[in-house]
Amino acid sequence: MAALYEPWRARAEHEPARVAVEFNHLYRVYGLDGDLEAVVSGRLKHHATSRSELPAVGDWVVVRRRADEGRASIVHVLPRRSCFSRKAAGGVTDEQVVAANVDVVFLVMALDGDLSPRRLERYLLLAQDSGAASVVLLTKPDLCADLPASVAEVAAVSGPVPVHVLNPRTGDGMDAIRTYVTHGRTCALLGSSGVGKSTIVNRLVGAVVQRTRAVREADSKGRHTTIHRELVRVPGGGLLLDTPGMRELQLWDVGGAVEQAFEDVERHAESCRFTDCRHRDEPRCGVKTAVAEGVLPAARLASYLALQDELSHLARQQDERAKIVEKRRGRIGAKALRQSVRLKGR
């Protein structure tokens, strides 16, 4: 962070800070002399072409304190070294930054009705593309009818990503998690509502800092307790980013993460007759052969193909979005040029 902030160091009115809480366009940041309330400056908001260019929890930012106020303006977002993003919920084609500058992403799933290998695949894709290390946490083992089978099912999807079973209510398994949240490191908890993210935070902090609620017994659906993203200080110097449960997990730009997350599919694809085989109707497809022989689960291939279709659709949407953004940048540049010409003519 120090090197990224260097160009701003000479400006006495500015200082570095880290976004700790975002709530309805209001922020709390960790400043040099304590916490500050902050808002985005008009200039930064005006020049942002998408919401991903605005501050997110975990971001290192440059702030300018407001005279005689306990507030500050965020004037610049420093480059992110990692970024967990998803497509914004709803029909809008835009990137939503869920967590920034995170070292470890904890992907939390409960071993009750919440367990879904297909959803875990999506979490792993986004986590691998973020630049942070991934760790899978499985909670509520006491509600699992066949724990070894469930863990094996998750391990088959997660591959080399570590998998830990824990019960945050009793504290069982928490020691393994503490080894990740060490001095100078930032970890993020991502998962559905009701899987125990806030309980994990409370255990690691050693106090009740996040409210918790029980899930509905009928369907194991969680009830939203955490309503905004928050960066919490953990004893020992680590930081833990708690997030609300995500109802939607639409992919954004996962790049080569698909090949990593579906290494088993890609491995069988090496024996396909055609190098551009789509693993659908092409003859002598190594992937379909692996499914027919029972080597590769059919559900795994179906998930892979569904994700490929989704990414193709998203790419088309992003192309249209890029054209709109380019037009907006052109209008901003033209307006700035006209203003400059008028000033010179005075």
NORCOR-V548140 format. One line per field, one symbol per residue. ss: DSSP state (~ for helix, > for strand, _ for the rest). burial: 1 if it has 9 or more other ideal C-beta (glycine too) atoms within 8 Angstrom, else 0. A space follows every 10 residues. Layout:
BEGIN
ss: ???
burial: ???
END
This chain:
BEGIN
ss: _~~~~~~~__ ___>>>>>>> >>>__>>>>> >__>>>>>>> _~~~~~~___ ~~~______> >>>>>_____ >>>>>>>___ __>>>>>___ ____>>>>>> ___>>>>>>> ______~~~~ ~~~~~~~~~~ __>>>>>>>_ ~~~___~~~~ ~~~~~~~~__ _>>>>_>___ _>_~~~~~__ _____>>>>> >_____~~~~ ~~~~~_____ __________ _________> >>>>___>>> >>_______> ______~~~~ ~_~~~~~~~_ __________ _____~~~~~ ~~_____~~~ ~~~~~~~~~~ ~~~~~~~~~~ ~~~~~~~~~~ ~~~~~~~~~~ ~~~~~_
burial: 0000100100 0001011111 1100011110 1000011111 1001100101 1101111111 1111100000 1111101101 0111111100 0011111111 1101111111 1101101011 1111111111 0101111111 1001001001 1011101100 1011111100 0011001101 1100111111 1111111111 1111100001 0000100001 1110110011 1101000111 1111110011 1101001100 1111110110 0100001010 0100111111 1000010001 1011101101 1001001101 1000100110 0100000000 000000
END
